[in-house]
Amino acid sequence: MTGKANLLSGMQPSASSLHLGNYLGALVNWVNMQRDFNAFYVIVDLHAITVPQDPNELRTNTRRTAAQYIAAGINPQDSALFVQSHVPAHAELAWVLNCITGFGEASRMTQFKDKSQKAGSDSASVGLFTYPILQAADILLYQPKAVPVGEDQRQHLELTRDLAERFNSRYGQTFTIPEAHISKETAKIYDLQNPTAKMSKSAADPKGLVNLMDDDSTIMKKIKSAVTDTDSSIRVDWENKPGVTNLLSIHSSISGESLASLEDRFQGAGYGVLKGEVADVVISALAPIRDRANDLMSDTAELDRLLASGAEKAREVAETTLALVYDRVGFIRAK
């Protein structure tokens, strides 16, 4: 890796396809950032098993997620693209960080509260409870100065910073304190059927979710059935016209045409015209990614080789950090 600052980000392989929100809200940014940073992009399979997973589906989805990263523009030659469980230091550092995290501190993580309320406290695992601490380990292993995060991950990054500062104070300077990297250009993409909710793989209605691996006709149907409103004017107004504004935002994020220009161009047009053009723009962007990902999935041996190479790069950095941590806390080095 070069002398650039390190950067880490990742996604769970908990679905067979990434969706348009993942692509425009994260992947596009990651592709751009790999030019300016030593980028470590991880498929967090350890996080995925905090809820029940079918083992065969998890294996397939892990490879499919990697294929979509590459197809979207992540270059395994420039970035370390790897699977979390291929780097044991993630779980090892997480245990050390567990031991300096207060129970009350971990209890305040809002994502655990939300998920455990939905699933019921008896169904929520201890792994789900300690998920943010494993996430802190994921980050701190690579000593990054910047971490691309969305608003829903801010609290977890604050915990990461607190743990790094606590460890440094207790044992001496060990971890870089990471800063949040929130790109002003990052698009927020909302559910097509419920445009006040962020597009998510846990969507109540699958029609609200545009997947990167959807075929062209499915994308067209989903966008043409997107919820709008009874007022026929096409303009940006998140409060009163979230569905229309979401469609305009998707178009702008992919085409590069400004929202103001789109408003002018669609003045007097019907919603059907807007939906048709948005669908065409989305298909033109996603079809090459889908086709390239399918090509990569046809040769899983080569895909596995790329992931193994990425894990080797990641282990070089992660094991150096872990060795320092183990020395700091007083573990005897293995001979």
N, C-alpha and C positions, 0 to 999 in steps of 0.2 A: 504494500500500500504506500501511497505517496505521503509527503509532508503536510497535506491538507488536514484541516480539523475533521474529527470523526463525527458521524451522524448515524443514528439508528431509528428505524421504524419498522412496523410489521402489522400483519393482519392474521386473524384466525382462519384455519381451513375448515370452517364449520358449515359450508354450503358447497354445492357443486359448481357454483358460479359466483364470481364477484358481480356487483351491480353498478349501475351508472353512477350512483353516489360515491362508491369506492373509487371509481375511475377518475371522475372529475374533481372529487373532494380530496383525493390523496395521491393516486398513482401518477397523474399528470405532473403534480408538484415533485414527486420523488424522481421522476425521469429528469426533470430540469436540475434538481439538486445534486444528482450524481456527478455532474460536471464540476461542481464547486467544493464537494466534500469527499472524504473517504466514507462512502456510504455502505452501511450494513443493513440489508433488508431481510427480515426474518419471517418465516411462516411459523406462527406460534402454536404448535400442536400440543404443547404442555398446557397451555391455557384452554385449548379446546375441550380437554377432558374434564374440566371443572363441571361440565354437565354431561350426561350420558351420550356416548357416541357409538355407532356401529363400527367395529374395527376395520372392516373392509372398506366401508364408505370413507372413513377417516384417511386411510392410505390413499385412496383414489383422489379425494378432495385435496389432500396435501400436494399431490403432483399437479392436479388441475390448477390449484392456486399458483404454484410456481410457474406453470406454463403461461398463465394469464399475465403474471408479472413481466415475464420475458416478452410476450407478444405485445404488451402495452409499451415497451421501450426500456425496461430495466436491462442493462447490459451486464451479463455475468463476468465479462472481462474487466469492466470498470468498477463494479460493485460486488460486494460479498453477498450473494444470495444463498440463503441456507435455511435448514429446518432446525428449529429450536432444540429438539431432543437430540440432535447430532452433536450438540455442544454441551456436555454434562455440567460445565461450569455454571450454567444458568440455574439449575436446581441446587447446586452446592452453595452458590452465593446467596440464594434465596433463604436457605436455612440460617445462615449467619445473620442476615437482615431480619428474619423472623425474631431472632433472639434479642434484638435491640428495638423492636417495635412494641409499643404499648397496646394492650388489648382494647382499651377505650379508643385509642387512635385508629386502630384497624376497624373498629365498630362504626366509626363515623363515615366510612366510605359510602357514598350515596348509591353507587351502582349495586353494591351487595344488598343494601336495604331494598332497592327496587326489585332486584331479581328474586330475593328470598321471599318478598311479599307475594310475588306472582306465583312462585313455585311452592311456597309454604316452608316454614323453618325446618321441618323434618326432612324435606327434600333437598334443601340447599346444603351443599357439601362444605367441609372445612377448606377444601381447595378453592372453592369460590370465595370464601371469606378472606383467604390469604392471597388471592389473585393479584391485588395491587402490589404486594410485597415481591412476588415473582416478577411483576412488571418492572418494579424498581431495580431488581437484579439484572433483568434484560438490558436496561438502559446503562446502569453504572459499570457493567463489565467492560464496555467499549469506550469509557471515558469521553463521551460526546459533549461538545459545547452546545449543540443545538439538537432539539427533539421536535420533529413536526407533530403537532397535536391538534385535535379538534377541541371544541368547547367542553365536550363530555369527558375529556381526559385531563382537563386542567387540574382537578383535585388529585388525581393519581400522580401527576408530575410534581405537584407540591409535596406530596408524601415522599417521593423520590428525593427531592432536594432536602427535605428535613432529615431523612435517614442518612444521606451523604454527609450533611453537616454534623450530625450527631456522631457518626463513626469517626469523622476527621477530628472532632473535638476530643473524643474519648481515646483514640488510638494513634493520632497523628495524621498528617496530610496523606490521603490515600485516593480519594475520589475527586474528579472534576465535578463541579456543581453545574448541572445542565440548565440551559435556558429554554423556554418554550419558543418554538419557531412557528408562528402563525402567519401564513402567507395571506396578504390582503387580497390577492387575486383568487384564492381558493374558493371554488363555487360551493354553495350550499344547495343540495338537490333534495327536493321533497317528494313524498309519495304521490303517485299520479291519482290515486283514489282518495287520499286524505292529505291534501296539500298543506296542511298545517303541521304535519309530522314529517320528520326527516326520513328519507328513503332508507329502509333497513331490511335486512334479510328476514327479520321477524315480523314483517308486515302482516297485518290481519288478512289482507286480500292480495293474492299473488299478482293480480292485474296492476297493482300500484308500483310494482318493482320491474324495472328494465334490467335484465341480466346481460352481462357481456357475452354469454354463450347462447343467448336467444337467437333463433333464426330470424331472417328479415321480416317474414309475414307476422311472426309473433310480436316483434317490436312495433310494427305498423298498427296491429290491432290494439296493443296496450296504449299507445299514444293517442290513437283515435278515440279510445274510450275514456280518456283522462277526464276527470271531473273539472268543470269550469264554473259557470254561473249563468244567470238569466239575463244579465246585462250584456249586450252584444259588443261593447267597445273593447278594443285590444289595447291595454295600457298597463304600465307597471304600478301596482298598488297591492302590496303584500297584505294589508289589513282587510280590504274589501274584495280583492280579486286574486286570492292566493294561487288558484289553479292556473289562471292565465299567466300570472307573473312567473310561476314556476316553469311553464313552457317557454316563455321568453328567455328566462335565465338559462335553461338548458341549451337553447339555440345559441345564445350569445357565448356561452362557455365553450362550445364546440367550434362555432363558425368564426368567432372573434369579432363579429359585428356588434356594435354597441347597442345597449338596450334602447337608447334614444333613437337610433337609426331604425331599429326594428319597429318601434312604436310608430314612427313616421310611415314606414313602408307598409305596415299592415292597417293603417287608418282606413276605415270603411270596409275592410275585409271581414269575412265571417270566421267563426272559430274553426270550421272545417278546413279552411285554407291554411290557417296557422298550424293546426295539428298535422296536416299533410306535409308541410314544409319542415316542421320540427322532426317528424318521423324520418324524412329523407336525409336530413342532416345527421341524425343519430345513427341511422343505418350505414351511412357512408363512413362514419368514424369507427363503428364497432365491428362491421363485417370483416375488415382485414385482421383485427385482433382475434376474433373468433376463429377465423380460418387458420391463422398462424398458431394459435393455442392448440387446435385440433391436430395440426401437423406435429407439434412437439409431443403431444400425448400419444402419437402413433409410434414413437420411439422412446419408451420409458427408460431404457438403458442409458441413452444419451442424456436424458433429463436428470436421471439419478447421478450421472457422472458430473454434470454441472453443479448439482446441489452438494455433492461430496467435495468438489473443489472449493465452493463457497464456504462450507463448514471448516475446511482446513484453514482458510484465511481468517475466519472468525475465531477459531481456537487459538491461533497465534496471539491474538490480542486478549481474548477472554482468559486464557490460562495465565498470562502474565499478571493480569489484575488479580485473579484469584490467589495466585501464589503470594502476592503482596498482602492481601487480606488475611490469609492464613498465618503468615508470619506476624502480622500486627496483633492478631488475637491470641497468639501463643501456641498455635498448633506446631507439633514437631514435623519437620519436613520428612517425607518418605525418601528413603535412600534407594 
